[in-house]
Amino acid sequence: MLYGYIIIMSSILILIGYSIGRRIGIKEGIEKGKALNSILFKQKSYYSNTCPICKTNHDKN
């Protein structure tokens, strides 16, 4: 009987740890994605010589 309670409690603790870790991982992934997206956006506008605000093309002369 005691082993059943131990198994149930350990299963519950593992599931709680998994759910907390998953939520933390998702939040970190979203923040890293936002940072990477801004870097890629700047890189794209730099190489295409296009202003991201007014969409005009600026040639390097």
C-alpha distance matrix in Angstrom:
0.0 3.8 5.4 5.3 6.8 9.0 10.2 11.0 12.8 14.6 15.7 17.1 18.8 20.3 21.6 23.1 24.8 26.1 27.6 29.2 30.6 32.0 33.8 35.3 36.4 38.1 39.9 41.2 42.2 44.2 46.0 46.8 48.1 50.3 51.8 52.5 54.0 56.5 57.5 58.0 60.0 62.3 62.8 63.7 66.2 67.7 68.3 69.5 71.8 70.8 70.3 66.8 68.2 71.5 71.0 74.4 75.1 76.4 78.2 78.4 82.2
3.8 0.0 3.8 5.4 5.3 6.4 8.8 10.0 10.7 12.3 14.3 15.5 16.6 18.4 20.2 21.3 22.6 24.3 26.0 27.2 28.5 30.3 32.0 33.2 34.4 36.4 38.0 39.1 40.4 42.5 44.0 44.8 46.3 48.5 49.7 50.5 52.3 54.6 55.5 56.3 58.3 60.4 60.9 62.0 64.5 65.8 66.5 67.9 70.1 69.2 68.6 65.2 66.6 70.0 69.5 72.9 73.5 74.7 76.5 76.5 80.2
5.4 3.8 0.0 3.8 5.4 5.0 6.1 8.6 9.8 10.4 12.1 14.2 15.2 16.3 18.3 19.9 20.9 22.3 24.3 25.7 26.7 28.3 30.4 31.5 32.4 34.4 36.3 37.2 38.3 40.5 42.2 42.8 44.2 46.6 47.8 48.3 50.1 52.6 53.3 53.9 56.1 58.2 58.6 59.6 62.2 63.5 64.1 65.5 67.8 67.0 66.6 63.2 64.8 68.2 67.5 70.8 71.3 72.5 74.1 74.2 77.9
5.3 5.4 3.8 0.0 3.8 5.4 5.2 6.1 8.6 9.9 10.6 12.3 14.3 15.3 16.6 18.4 20.0 21.1 22.7 24.4 25.7 26.9 28.9 30.4 31.4 33.0 35.0 36.2 37.1 39.2 41.0 41.8 43.0 45.3 46.8 47.3 48.9 51.4 52.4 52.9 54.8 57.2 57.6 58.4 61.0 62.5 63.1 64.3 66.7 65.7 65.2 61.8 63.2 66.5 65.9 69.3 69.9 71.3 73.0 73.3 77.0
6.8 5.3 5.4 3.8 0.0 3.8 5.4 5.1 6.0 8.4 9.8 10.5 12.2 14.1 15.4 16.4 18.2 19.8 21.1 22.5 24.1 25.6 27.2 28.6 30.0 31.6 33.3 34.6 35.9 37.8 39.4 40.4 41.8 43.9 45.3 46.1 47.7 50.0 51.1 51.8 53.7 55.9 56.5 57.5 59.9 61.4 62.2 63.4 65.6 64.5 63.8 60.4 61.7 65.1 64.7 68.1 68.8 70.1 72.0 72.2 75.9
9.0 6.4 5.0 5.4 3.8 0.0 3.8 5.5 5.2 6.0 8.5 9.9 10.5 12.1 14.2 15.3 16.3 18.1 20.0 21.1 22.3 24.1 25.9 27.0 28.1 30.2 31.9 32.8 34.1 36.3 37.7 38.5 40.1 42.3 43.4 44.2 46.0 48.3 49.2 49.9 52.0 54.1 54.6 55.7 58.2 59.5 60.2 61.7 63.8 62.9 62.3 59.0 60.5 63.9 63.4 66.7 67.3 68.4 70.1 70.2 73.9
10.2 8.8 6.1 5.2 5.4 3.8 0.0 3.8 5.5 5.2 6.1 8.6 9.9 10.5 12.2 14.2 15.3 16.3 18.3 20.0 20.9 22.3 24.5 25.8 26.6 28.4 30.5 31.5 32.4 34.6 36.4 37.0 38.3 40.7 42.0 42.5 44.1 46.7 47.5 48.1 50.1 52.4 52.7 53.7 56.3 57.7 58.2 59.6 61.9 61.0 60.6 57.2 58.8 62.1 61.5 64.8 65.3 66.6 68.2 68.4 72.1
11.0 10.0 8.6 6.1 5.1 5.5 3.8 0.0 3.8 5.5 5.1 6.2 8.7 10.0 10.7 12.4 14.3 15.3 16.6 18.5 20.0 21.1 22.8 24.5 25.6 27.1 29.1 30.4 31.4 33.3 35.1 36.1 37.2 39.4 41.0 41.7 43.1 45.6 46.7 47.3 49.1 51.4 52.0 52.8 55.3 56.9 57.6 58.7 61.0 59.9 59.3 55.8 57.2 60.5 60.0 63.4 64.1 65.5 67.3 67.7 71.4
12.8 10.7 9.8 8.6 6.0 5.2 5.5 3.8 0.0 3.8 5.4 5.1 6.2 8.6 9.9 10.5 12.2 14.2 15.4 16.5 18.2 19.9 21.4 22.7 24.1 25.9 27.4 28.7 30.1 31.9 33.5 34.5 36.0 38.0 39.4 40.3 41.9 44.1 45.3 46.1 47.9 50.1 50.8 51.8 54.2 55.6 56.5 57.8 59.9 58.8 58.0 54.6 55.9 59.4 59.0 62.4 63.1 64.3 66.2 66.4 70.1
14.6 12.3 10.4 9.9 8.4 6.0 5.2 5.5 3.8 0.0 3.8 5.4 5.1 6.1 8.6 9.8 10.5 12.1 14.2 15.4 16.3 18.1 20.1 21.1 22.1 24.2 26.0 26.8 28.1 30.3 31.8 32.5 34.0 36.3 37.5 38.2 40.0 42.3 43.2 43.9 46.0 48.1 48.5 49.7 52.2 53.5 54.2 55.7 57.8 56.9 56.4 53.1 54.6 58.0 57.5 60.7 61.3 62.4 64.1 64.2 67.9
15.7 14.3 12.1 10.6 9.8 8.5 6.1 5.1 5.4 3.8 0.0 3.8 5.5 5.1 6.2 8.6 9.9 10.5 12.3 14.3 15.3 16.4 18.5 20.1 20.8 22.5 24.6 25.7 26.6 28.7 30.5 31.3 32.4 34.8 36.2 36.8 38.3 40.9 41.9 42.3 44.3 46.6 47.1 47.9 50.5 52.0 52.6 53.8 56.1 55.1 54.6 51.3 52.8 56.1 55.5 58.8 59.4 60.7 62.5 62.7 66.5
17.1 15.5 14.2 12.3 10.5 9.9 8.6 6.2 5.1 5.4 3.8 0.0 3.8 5.5 5.2 6.2 8.6 9.8 10.6 12.3 14.2 15.3 16.8 18.5 19.8 21.2 23.0 24.5 25.6 27.3 29.1 30.3 31.5 33.5 35.1 36.0 37.3 39.7 41.0 41.6 43.3 45.6 46.4 47.3 49.6 51.2 52.0 53.2 55.3 54.1 53.4 49.9 51.2 54.6 54.2 57.6 58.4 59.7 61.7 62.0 65.7
18.8 16.6 15.2 14.3 12.2 10.5 9.9 8.7 6.2 5.1 5.5 3.8 0.0 3.8 5.5 5.1 6.1 8.5 10.0 10.6 12.1 14.1 15.6 16.6 18.1 20.0 21.4 22.6 24.1 26.0 27.4 28.4 30.0 32.0 33.3 34.3 35.9 38.1 39.2 40.1 41.9 44.0 44.7 45.9 48.2 49.6 50.5 51.9 53.9 52.9 52.1 48.8 50.1 53.6 53.2 56.5 57.2 58.4 60.2 60.3 64.1
20.3 18.4 16.3 15.3 14.1 12.1 10.5 10.0 8.6 6.1 5.1 5.5 3.8 0.0 3.8 5.5 5.1 6.1 8.7 10.0 10.5 12.1 14.4 15.4 16.2 18.2 20.2 21.0 22.0 24.3 25.9 26.6 28.0 30.3 31.5 32.2 33.9 36.3 37.2 37.9 39.9 42.1 42.5 43.6 46.1 47.4 48.2 49.6 51.7 50.9 50.3 47.0 48.6 52.0 51.4 54.7 55.2 56.4 58.1 58.2 61.9
21.6 20.2 18.3 16.6 15.4 14.2 12.2 10.7 9.9 8.6 6.2 5.2 5.5 3.8 0.0 3.8 5.4 5.0 6.1 8.6 9.8 10.4 12.4 14.3 15.1 16.4 18.6 20.0 20.8 22.6 24.6 25.6 26.6 28.8 30.4 31.1 32.4 34.9 36.1 36.6 38.4 40.8 41.4 42.2 44.6 46.3 47.0 48.2 50.3 49.2 48.6 45.2 46.7 50.0 49.4 52.8 53.5 54.9 56.7 57.1 60.8
23.1 21.3 19.9 18.4 16.4 15.3 14.2 12.4 10.5 9.8 8.6 6.2 5.1 5.5 3.8 0.0 3.8 5.4 5.2 6.2 8.5 9.9 10.9 12.4 14.2 15.5 16.9 18.5 19.9 21.5 23.1 24.5 25.8 27.6 29.2 30.3 31.6 33.8 35.2 36.0 37.6 39.8 40.8 41.7 43.9 45.5 46.5 47.7 49.7 48.5 47.6 44.2 45.4 48.8 48.5 51.9 52.8 54.0 56.0 56.3 60.1
24.8 22.6 20.9 20.0 18.2 16.3 15.3 14.3 12.2 10.5 9.9 8.6 6.1 5.1 5.4 3.8 0.0 3.8 5.5 5.2 6.0 8.5 10.1 10.6 12.0 14.2 15.6 16.5 18.0 20.1 21.4 22.4 24.0 26.0 27.2 28.2 29.9 32.1 33.1 34.1 35.9 37.9 38.7 39.9 42.2 43.5 44.5 45.9 47.9 46.9 46.2 42.9 44.3 47.8 47.4 50.7 51.3 52.3 54.2 54.3 58.0
26.1 24.3 22.3 21.1 19.8 18.1 16.3 15.3 14.2 12.1 10.5 9.8 8.5 6.1 5.0 5.4 3.8 0.0 3.8 5.5 5.2 6.0 8.7 10.0 10.4 12.2 14.4 15.3 16.1 18.3 20.1 20.8 22.0 24.3 25.7 26.4 27.9 30.4 31.4 32.0 33.9 36.2 36.7 37.7 40.1 41.6 42.4 43.7 45.8 44.9 44.3 41.0 42.6 46.0 45.4 48.6 49.2 50.4 52.2 52.4 56.1
27.6 26.0 24.3 22.7 21.1 20.0 18.3 16.6 15.4 14.2 12.3 10.6 10.0 8.7 6.1 5.2 5.5 3.8 0.0 3.8 5.5 5.1 6.3 8.7 9.8 10.6 12.5 14.4 15.2 16.7 18.7 20.0 21.0 22.9 24.7 25.6 26.8 29.1 30.6 31.2 32.7 35.1 36.0 36.8 39.0 40.7 41.7 42.7 44.8 43.5 42.7 39.3 40.6 44.0 43.6 47.0 47.8 49.1 51.1 51.5 55.3
29.2 27.2 25.7 24.4 22.5 21.1 20.0 18.5 16.5 15.4 14.3 12.3 10.6 10.0 8.6 6.2 5.2 5.5 3.8 0.0 3.8 5.4 5.3 6.3 8.6 10.0 10.9 12.5 14.3 15.7 17.0 18.5 20.1 21.6 23.1 24.5 25.9 27.8 29.2 30.3 31.8 33.9 35.0 36.1 38.1 39.6 40.9 42.1 43.9 42.7 41.7 38.3 39.6 43.1 42.9 46.2 47.0 48.1 50.2 50.4 54.2
30.6 28.5 26.7 25.7 24.1 22.3 20.9 20.0 18.2 16.3 15.3 14.2 12.1 10.5 9.8 8.5 6.0 5.2 5.5 3.8 0.0 3.8 5.5 5.2 6.0 8.6 10.0 10.5 12.0 14.3 15.5 16.3 18.0 20.1 21.2 22.2 24.0 26.1 27.1 28.1 29.9 31.9 32.7 33.9 36.2 37.5 38.5 40.0 41.9 41.0 40.2 37.0 38.6 42.0 41.6 44.8 45.4 46.3 48.2 48.2 52.0
32.0 30.3 28.3 26.9 25.6 24.1 22.3 21.1 19.9 18.1 16.4 15.3 14.1 12.1 10.4 9.9 8.5 6.0 5.1 5.4 3.8 0.0 3.8 5.5 5.0 6.1 8.7 9.9 10.4 12.3 14.4 15.2 16.2 18.4 20.1 20.7 22.1 24.5 25.7 26.3 28.0 30.4 31.1 32.0 34.3 35.9 36.8 37.9 40.0 38.9 38.3 35.0 36.6 40.0 39.4 42.6 43.3 44.5 46.4 46.7 50.5
33.8 32.0 30.4 28.9 27.2 25.9 24.5 22.8 21.4 20.1 18.5 16.8 15.6 14.4 12.4 10.9 10.1 8.7 6.3 5.3 5.5 3.8 0.0 3.8 5.4 5.1 6.3 8.7 9.8 10.8 12.6 14.4 15.3 16.8 18.7 20.0 21.0 23.1 24.8 25.7 26.9 29.2 30.4 31.3 33.2 35.0 36.2 37.2 39.0 37.7 36.7 33.3 34.6 38.0 37.7 41.1 42.0 43.2 45.4 45.8 49.5
35.3 33.2 31.5 30.4 28.6 27.0 25.8 24.5 22.7 21.1 20.1 18.5 16.6 15.4 14.3 12.4 10.6 10.0 8.7 6.3 5.2 5.5 3.8 0.0 3.8 5.5 5.2 6.3 8.6 10.1 10.9 12.4 14.2 15.7 16.9 18.4 20.0 21.7 23.1 24.4 25.9 27.8 28.9 30.2 32.1 33.5 34.9 36.2 37.9 36.8 35.8 32.5 33.9 37.5 37.3 40.4 41.2 42.1 44.1 44.3 48.0
36.4 34.4 32.4 31.4 30.0 28.1 26.6 25.6 24.1 22.1 20.8 19.8 18.1 16.2 15.1 14.2 12.0 10.4 9.8 8.6 6.0 5.0 5.4 3.8 0.0 3.8 5.5 5.1 6.0 8.6 10.0 10.5 12.0 14.3 15.4 16.2 17.9 20.2 21.2 22.1 23.9 26.0 26.7 27.9 30.2 31.5 32.5 33.9 35.8 35.0 34.3 31.1 32.9 36.3 35.8 38.9 39.4 40.3 42.2 42.3 46.0
38.1 36.4 34.4 33.0 31.6 30.2 28.4 27.1 25.9 24.2 22.5 21.2 20.0 18.2 16.4 15.5 14.2 12.2 10.6 10.0 8.6 6.1 5.1 5.5 3.8 0.0 3.8 5.5 5.0 6.2 8.7 9.9 10.4 12.4 14.4 15.2 16.1 18.6 20.1 20.7 22.1 24.5 25.5 26.3 28.4 30.1 31.2 32.2 34.2 33.0 32.2 28.9 30.4 33.8 33.3 36.6 37.3 38.5 40.5 41.0 44.7
39.9 38.0 36.3 35.0 33.3 31.9 30.5 29.1 27.4 26.0 24.6 23.0 21.4 20.2 18.6 16.9 15.6 14.4 12.5 10.9 10.0 8.7 6.3 5.2 5.5 3.8 0.0 3.8 5.4 5.2 6.4 8.7 9.9 10.8 12.6 14.4 15.3 17.1 18.9 20.1 21.2 23.2 24.6 25.7 27.4 29.1 30.6 31.7 33.2 31.9 30.8 27.5 28.8 32.3 32.1 35.4 36.3 37.3 39.5 39.8 43.6
41.2 39.1 37.2 36.2 34.6 32.8 31.5 30.4 28.7 26.8 25.7 24.5 22.6 21.0 20.0 18.5 16.5 15.3 14.4 12.5 10.5 9.9 8.7 6.3 5.1 5.5 3.8 0.0 3.8 5.5 5.2 6.2 8.5 10.0 10.7 12.2 14.1 15.7 16.8 18.3 19.9 21.6 22.7 24.2 26.1 27.3 28.8 30.3 31.8 30.9 30.0 26.9 28.6 32.1 31.8 34.8 35.4 36.1 38.0 38.1 41.8
42.2 40.4 38.3 37.1 35.9 34.1 32.4 31.4 30.1 28.1 26.6 25.6 24.1 22.0 20.8 19.9 18.0 16.1 15.2 14.3 12.0 10.4 9.8 8.6 6.0 5.0 5.4 3.8 0.0 3.8 5.5 5.1 6.0 8.6 9.9 10.4 11.9 14.3 15.4 16.1 17.9 20.1 20.8 21.9 24.2 25.6 26.6 27.9 29.8 29.0 28.4 25.3 27.2 30.6 29.9 33.0 33.4 34.4 36.2 36.4 40.1
44.2 42.5 40.5 39.2 37.8 36.3 34.6 33.3 31.9 30.3 28.7 27.3 26.0 24.3 22.6 21.5 20.1 18.3 16.7 15.7 14.3 12.3 10.8 10.1 8.6 6.2 5.2 5.5 3.8 0.0 3.8 5.5 5.0 6.2 8.7 9.8 10.3 12.5 14.4 15.2 16.2 18.5 19.9 20.7 22.5 24.3 25.7 26.6 28.3 27.0 26.1 22.8 24.4 27.8 27.3 30.6 31.3 32.5 34.6 35.1 38.9
46.0 44.0 42.2 41.0 39.4 37.7 36.4 35.1 33.5 31.8 30.5 29.1 27.4 25.9 24.6 23.1 21.4 20.1 18.7 17.0 15.5 14.4 12.6 10.9 10.0 8.7 6.4 5.2 5.5 3.8 0.0 3.8 5.4 5.2 6.3 8.7 9.9 11.0 12.7 14.4 15.4 17.1 18.7 20.1 21.6 23.0 24.8 26.0 27.3 26.2 25.1 21.9 23.4 27.1 26.9 29.9 30.6 31.4 33.5 33.7 37.4
46.8 44.8 42.8 41.8 40.4 38.5 37.0 36.1 34.5 32.5 31.3 30.3 28.4 26.6 25.6 24.5 22.4 20.8 20.0 18.5 16.3 15.2 14.4 12.4 10.5 9.9 8.7 6.2 5.1 5.5 3.8 0.0 3.8 5.5 5.1 6.1 8.5 10.1 10.8 12.2 14.1 15.7 16.6 18.2 20.2 21.2 22.6 24.2 25.8 25.2 24.5 21.6 23.7 27.2 26.6 29.4 29.6 30.2 32.0 32.0 35.7
48.1 46.3 44.2 43.0 41.8 40.1 38.3 37.2 36.0 34.0 32.4 31.5 30.0 28.0 26.6 25.8 24.0 22.0 21.0 20.1 18.0 16.2 15.3 14.2 12.0 10.4 9.9 8.5 6.0 5.0 5.4 3.8 0.0 3.8 5.4 5.1 5.9 8.6 9.9 10.3 11.9 14.2 15.1 16.0 18.2 19.8 20.9 22.0 23.9 22.9 22.5 19.4 21.6 24.9 24.0 27.0 27.4 28.4 30.2 30.6 34.4
50.3 48.5 46.6 45.3 43.9 42.3 40.7 39.4 38.0 36.3 34.8 33.5 32.0 30.3 28.8 27.6 26.0 24.3 22.9 21.6 20.1 18.4 16.8 15.7 14.3 12.4 10.8 10.0 8.6 6.2 5.2 5.5 3.8 0.0 3.8 5.5 5.1 6.3 8.8 10.0 10.5 12.5 14.3 15.3 16.7 18.5 20.2 21.1 22.4 21.2 20.2 17.0 18.7 22.2 21.8 24.9 25.6 26.5 28.7 29.2 32.9
51.8 49.7 47.8 46.8 45.3 43.4 42.0 41.0 39.4 37.5 36.2 35.1 33.3 31.5 30.4 29.2 27.2 25.7 24.7 23.1 21.2 20.1 18.7 16.9 15.4 14.4 12.6 10.7 9.9 8.7 6.3 5.1 5.4 3.8 0.0 3.8 5.5 5.4 6.5 8.8 10.0 11.0 12.6 14.4 15.8 16.9 18.8 20.3 21.4 20.7 19.7 17.1 19.1 22.6 22.2 24.8 25.2 25.6 27.5 27.5 31.2
52.5 50.5 48.3 47.3 46.1 44.2 42.5 41.7 40.3 38.2 36.8 36.0 34.3 32.2 31.1 30.3 28.2 26.4 25.6 24.5 22.2 20.7 20.0 18.4 16.2 15.2 14.4 12.2 10.4 9.8 8.7 6.1 5.1 5.5 3.8 0.0 3.8 5.5 5.1 6.2 8.5 10.0 10.5 12.2 14.3 15.3 16.5 18.2 19.8 19.4 19.2 16.7 19.3 22.5 21.5 24.0 23.9 24.5 26.1 26.1 29.8
54.0 52.3 50.1 48.9 47.7 46.0 44.1 43.1 41.9 40.0 38.3 37.3 35.9 33.9 32.4 31.6 29.9 27.9 26.8 25.9 24.0 22.1 21.0 20.0 17.9 16.1 15.3 14.1 11.9 10.3 9.9 8.5 5.9 5.1 5.5 3.8 0.0 3.8 5.4 5.1 6.0 8.6 9.8 10.4 12.3 14.1 15.4 16.3 18.0 17.0 16.7 13.8 16.3 19.5 18.4 21.2 21.4 22.5 24.4 24.9 28.7
56.5 54.6 52.6 51.4 50.0 48.3 46.7 45.6 44.1 42.3 40.9 39.7 38.1 36.3 34.9 33.8 32.1 30.4 29.1 27.8 26.1 24.5 23.1 21.7 20.2 18.6 17.1 15.7 14.3 12.5 11.0 10.1 8.6 6.3 5.4 5.5 3.8 0.0 3.8 5.5 5.0 6.2 8.6 9.9 10.7 12.3 14.4 15.5 16.4 15.4 14.4 11.7 14.0 17.4 16.9 19.4 19.8 20.4 22.5 22.9 26.6
57.5 55.5 53.3 52.4 51.1 49.2 47.5 46.7 45.3 43.2 41.9 41.0 39.2 37.2 36.1 35.2 33.1 31.4 30.6 29.2 27.1 25.7 24.8 23.1 21.2 20.1 18.9 16.8 15.4 14.4 12.7 10.8 9.9 8.8 6.5 5.1 5.4 3.8 0.0 3.8 5.4 5.2 6.2 8.6 10.1 10.6 12.4 14.3 15.3 15.2 14.9 13.0 15.9 19.0 18.0 20.0 19.7 19.8 21.4 21.2 24.9
58.0 56.3 53.9 52.9 51.8 49.9 48.1 47.3 46.1 43.9 42.3 41.6 40.1 37.9 36.6 36.0 34.1 32.0 31.2 30.3 28.1 26.3 25.7 24.4 22.1 20.7 20.1 18.3 16.1 15.2 14.4 12.2 10.3 10.0 8.8 6.2 5.1 5.5 3.8 0.0 3.8 5.4 5.0 6.0 8.6 9.7 10.6 12.1 13.9 13.8 14.2 12.3 15.6 18.3 16.6 18.7 18.2 18.8 20.2 20.4 24.2
60.0 58.3 56.1 54.8 53.7 52.0 50.1 49.1 47.9 46.0 44.3 43.3 41.9 39.9 38.4 37.6 35.9 33.9 32.7 31.8 29.9 28.0 26.9 25.9 23.9 22.1 21.2 19.9 17.9 16.2 15.4 14.1 11.9 10.5 10.0 8.5 6.0 5.0 5.4 3.8 0.0 3.8 5.5 5.2 6.3 8.6 10.2 10.7 12.1 11.1 11.0 8.6 11.8 14.6 13.1 15.5 15.5 16.5 18.4 19.2 22.9
62.3 60.4 58.2 57.2 55.9 54.1 52.4 51.4 50.1 48.1 46.6 45.6 44.0 42.1 40.8 39.8 37.9 36.2 35.1 33.9 31.9 30.4 29.2 27.8 26.0 24.5 23.2 21.6 20.1 18.5 17.1 15.7 14.2 12.5 11.0 10.0 8.6 6.2 5.2 5.4 3.8 0.0 3.8 5.5 5.2 6.1 8.7 10.0 10.4 10.2 9.8 8.5 11.7 14.4 13.3 15.0 14.6 14.7 16.5 16.7 20.4
62.8 60.9 58.6 57.6 56.5 54.6 52.7 52.0 50.8 48.5 47.1 46.4 44.7 42.5 41.4 40.8 38.7 36.7 36.0 35.0 32.7 31.1 30.4 28.9 26.7 25.5 24.6 22.7 20.8 19.9 18.7 16.6 15.1 14.3 12.6 10.5 9.8 8.6 6.2 5.0 5.5 3.8 0.0 3.8 5.5 5.0 6.3 8.5 9.8 10.7 11.6 11.0 14.5 16.7 14.9 16.1 14.9 14.8 15.8 15.7 19.4
63.7 62.0 59.6 58.4 57.5 55.7 53.7 52.8 51.8 49.7 47.9 47.3 45.9 43.6 42.2 41.7 39.9 37.7 36.8 36.1 33.9 32.0 31.3 30.2 27.9 26.3 25.7 24.2 21.9 20.7 20.1 18.2 16.0 15.3 14.4 12.2 10.4 9.9 8.6 6.0 5.2 5.5 3.8 0.0 3.8 5.4 5.4 6.1 8.4 8.5 10.2 9.4 13.2 14.8 12.4 13.8 12.6 13.4 14.6 15.3 19.1
66.2 64.5 62.2 61.0 59.9 58.2 56.3 55.3 54.2 52.2 50.5 49.6 48.2 46.1 44.6 43.9 42.2 40.1 39.0 38.1 36.2 34.3 33.2 32.1 30.2 28.4 27.4 26.1 24.2 22.5 21.6 20.2 18.2 16.7 15.8 14.3 12.3 10.7 10.1 8.6 6.3 5.2 5.5 3.8 0.0 3.8 5.6 5.2 5.8 5.3 6.5 6.4 10.1 11.5 9.4 10.6 9.7 10.3 12.1 13.1 16.9
67.7 65.8 63.5 62.5 61.4 59.5 57.7 56.9 55.6 53.5 52.0 51.2 49.6 47.4 46.3 45.5 43.5 41.6 40.7 39.6 37.5 35.9 35.0 33.5 31.5 30.1 29.1 27.3 25.6 24.3 23.0 21.2 19.8 18.5 16.9 15.3 14.1 12.3 10.6 9.7 8.6 6.1 5.0 5.4 3.8 0.0 3.8 5.6 5.3 7.0 8.4 9.5 12.8 14.1 12.2 12.4 10.7 10.0 10.9 10.8 14.6
68.3 66.5 64.1 63.1 62.2 60.2 58.2 57.6 56.5 54.2 52.6 52.0 50.5 48.2 47.0 46.5 44.5 42.4 41.7 40.9 38.5 36.8 36.2 34.9 32.5 31.2 30.6 28.8 26.6 25.7 24.8 22.6 20.9 20.2 18.8 16.5 15.4 14.4 12.4 10.6 10.2 8.7 6.3 5.4 5.6 3.8 0.0 3.8 5.5 8.0 10.7 11.8 15.3 16.1 13.5 13.4 11.0 10.7 10.6 10.7 14.3
69.5 67.9 65.5 64.3 63.4 61.7 59.6 58.7 57.8 55.7 53.8 53.2 51.9 49.6 48.2 47.7 45.9 43.7 42.7 42.1 40.0 37.9 37.2 36.2 33.9 32.2 31.7 30.3 27.9 26.6 26.0 24.2 22.0 21.1 20.3 18.2 16.3 15.5 14.3 12.1 10.7 10.0 8.5 6.1 5.2 5.6 3.8 0.0 3.9 5.4 8.8 10.1 13.5 13.6 10.5 10.4 7.9 8.7 9.2 10.6 14.2
71.8 70.1 67.8 66.7 65.6 63.8 61.9 61.0 59.9 57.8 56.1 55.3 53.9 51.7 50.3 49.7 47.9 45.8 44.8 43.9 41.9 40.0 39.0 37.9 35.8 34.2 33.2 31.8 29.8 28.3 27.3 25.8 23.9 22.4 21.4 19.8 18.0 16.4 15.3 13.9 12.1 10.4 9.8 8.4 5.8 5.3 5.5 3.9 0.0 3.8 6.7 9.3 12.1 11.9 9.5 8.4 5.8 5.3 6.4 7.8 11.5
70.8 69.2 67.0 65.7 64.5 62.9 61.0 59.9 58.8 56.9 55.1 54.1 52.9 50.9 49.2 48.5 46.9 44.9 43.5 42.7 41.0 38.9 37.7 36.8 35.0 33.0 31.9 30.9 29.0 27.0 26.2 25.2 22.9 21.2 20.7 19.4 17.0 15.4 15.2 13.8 11.1 10.2 10.7 8.5 5.3 7.0 8.0 5.4 3.8 0.0 3.8 6.2 8.8 8.4 5.8 5.6 4.5 6.0 8.6 10.9 14.2
70.3 68.6 66.6 65.2 63.8 62.3 60.6 59.3 58.0 56.4 54.6 53.4 52.1 50.3 48.6 47.6 46.2 44.3 42.7 41.7 40.2 38.3 36.7 35.8 34.3 32.2 30.8 30.0 28.4 26.1 25.1 24.5 22.5 20.2 19.7 19.2 16.7 14.4 14.9 14.2 11.0 9.8 11.6 10.2 6.5 8.4 10.7 8.8 6.7 3.8 0.0 3.8 5.5 5.7 4.9 5.5 6.6 7.4 10.8 12.8 16.0
66.8 65.2 63.2 61.8 60.4 59.0 57.2 55.8 54.6 53.1 51.3 49.9 48.8 47.0 45.2 44.2 42.9 41.0 39.3 38.3 37.0 35.0 33.3 32.5 31.1 28.9 27.5 26.9 25.3 22.8 21.9 21.6 19.4 17.0 17.1 16.7 13.8 11.7 13.0 12.3 8.6 8.5 11.0 9.4 6.4 9.5 11.8 10.1 9.3 6.2 3.8 0.0 3.8 6.0 5.4 8.1 9.6 11.1 14.3 16.2 19.6
68.2 66.6 64.8 63.2 61.7 60.5 58.8 57.2 55.9 54.6 52.8 51.2 50.1 48.6 46.7 45.4 44.3 42.6 40.6 39.6 38.6 36.6 34.6 33.9 32.9 30.4 28.8 28.6 27.2 24.4 23.4 23.7 21.6 18.7 19.1 19.3 16.3 14.0 15.9 15.6 11.8 11.7 14.5 13.2 10.1 12.8 15.3 13.5 12.1 8.8 5.5 3.8 0.0 3.8 5.8 8.3 11.0 12.5 16.1 18.1 21.1
71.5 70.0 68.2 66.5 65.1 63.9 62.1 60.5 59.4 58.0 56.1 54.6 53.6 52.0 50.0 48.8 47.8 46.0 44.0 43.1 42.0 40.0 38.0 37.5 36.3 33.8 32.3 32.1 30.6 27.8 27.1 27.2 24.9 22.2 22.6 22.5 19.5 17.4 19.0 18.3 14.6 14.4 16.7 14.8 11.5 14.1 16.1 13.6 11.9 8.4 5.7 6.0 3.8 0.0 3.9 5.6 9.0 10.9 14.6 17.2 19.8
71.0 69.5 67.5 65.9 64.7 63.4 61.5 60.0 59.0 57.5 55.5 54.2 53.2 51.4 49.4 48.5 47.4 45.4 43.6 42.9 41.6 39.4 37.7 37.3 35.8 33.3 32.1 31.8 29.9 27.3 26.9 26.6 24.0 21.8 22.2 21.5 18.4 16.9 18.0 16.6 13.1 13.3 14.9 12.4 9.4 12.2 13.5 10.5 9.5 5.8 4.9 5.4 5.8 3.9 0.0 3.8 6.6 9.4 12.7 15.6 18.5
74.4 72.9 70.8 69.3 68.1 66.7 64.8 63.4 62.4 60.7 58.8 57.6 56.5 54.7 52.8 51.9 50.7 48.6 47.0 46.2 44.8 42.6 41.1 40.4 38.9 36.6 35.4 34.8 33.0 30.6 29.9 29.4 27.0 24.9 24.8 24.0 21.2 19.4 20.0 18.7 15.5 15.0 16.1 13.8 10.6 12.4 13.4 10.4 8.4 5.6 5.5 8.1 8.3 5.6 3.8 0.0 3.8 6.4 9.8 12.9 15.4
75.1 73.5 71.3 69.9 68.8 67.3 65.3 64.1 63.1 61.3 59.4 58.4 57.2 55.2 53.5 52.8 51.3 49.2 47.8 47.0 45.4 43.3 42.0 41.2 39.4 37.3 36.3 35.4 33.4 31.3 30.6 29.6 27.4 25.6 25.2 23.9 21.4 19.8 19.7 18.2 15.5 14.6 14.9 12.6 9.7 10.7 11.0 7.9 5.8 4.5 6.6 9.6 11.0 9.0 6.6 3.8 0.0 3.8 6.4 9.8 12.3
76.4 74.7 72.5 71.3 70.1 68.4 66.6 65.5 64.3 62.4 60.7 59.7 58.4 56.4 54.9 54.0 52.3 50.4 49.1 48.1 46.3 44.5 43.2 42.1 40.3 38.5 37.3 36.1 34.4 32.5 31.4 30.2 28.4 26.5 25.6 24.5 22.5 20.4 19.8 18.8 16.5 14.7 14.8 13.4 10.3 10.0 10.7 8.7 5.3 6.0 7.4 11.1 12.5 10.9 9.4 6.4 3.8 0.0 3.8 6.5 9.1
78.2 76.5 74.1 73.0 72.0 70.1 68.2 67.3 66.2 64.1 62.5 61.7 60.2 58.1 56.7 56.0 54.2 52.2 51.1 50.2 48.2 46.4 45.4 44.1 42.2 40.5 39.5 38.0 36.2 34.6 33.5 32.0 30.2 28.7 27.5 26.1 24.4 22.5 21.4 20.2 18.4 16.5 15.8 14.6 12.1 10.9 10.6 9.2 6.4 8.6 10.8 14.3 16.1 14.6 12.7 9.8 6.4 3.8 0.0 3.8 6.0
78.4 76.5 74.2 73.3 72.2 70.2 68.4 67.7 66.4 64.2 62.7 62.0 60.3 58.2 57.1 56.3 54.3 52.4 51.5 50.4 48.2 46.7 45.8 44.3 42.3 41.0 39.8 38.1 36.4 35.1 33.7 32.0 30.6 29.2 27.5 26.1 24.9 22.9 21.2 20.4 19.2 16.7 15.7 15.3 13.1 10.8 10.7 10.6 7.8 10.9 12.8 16.2 18.1 17.2 15.6 12.9 9.8 6.5 3.8 0.0 3.8
82.2 80.2 77.9 77.0 75.9 73.9 72.1 71.4 70.1 67.9 66.5 65.7 64.1 61.9 60.8 60.1 58.0 56.1 55.3 54.2 52.0 50.5 49.5 48.0 46.0 44.7 43.6 41.8 40.1 38.9 37.4 35.7 34.4 32.9 31.2 29.8 28.7 26.6 24.9 24.2 22.9 20.4 19.4 19.1 16.9 14.6 14.3 14.2 11.5 14.2 16.0 19.6 21.1 19.8 18.5 15.4 12.3 9.1 6.0 3.8 0.0
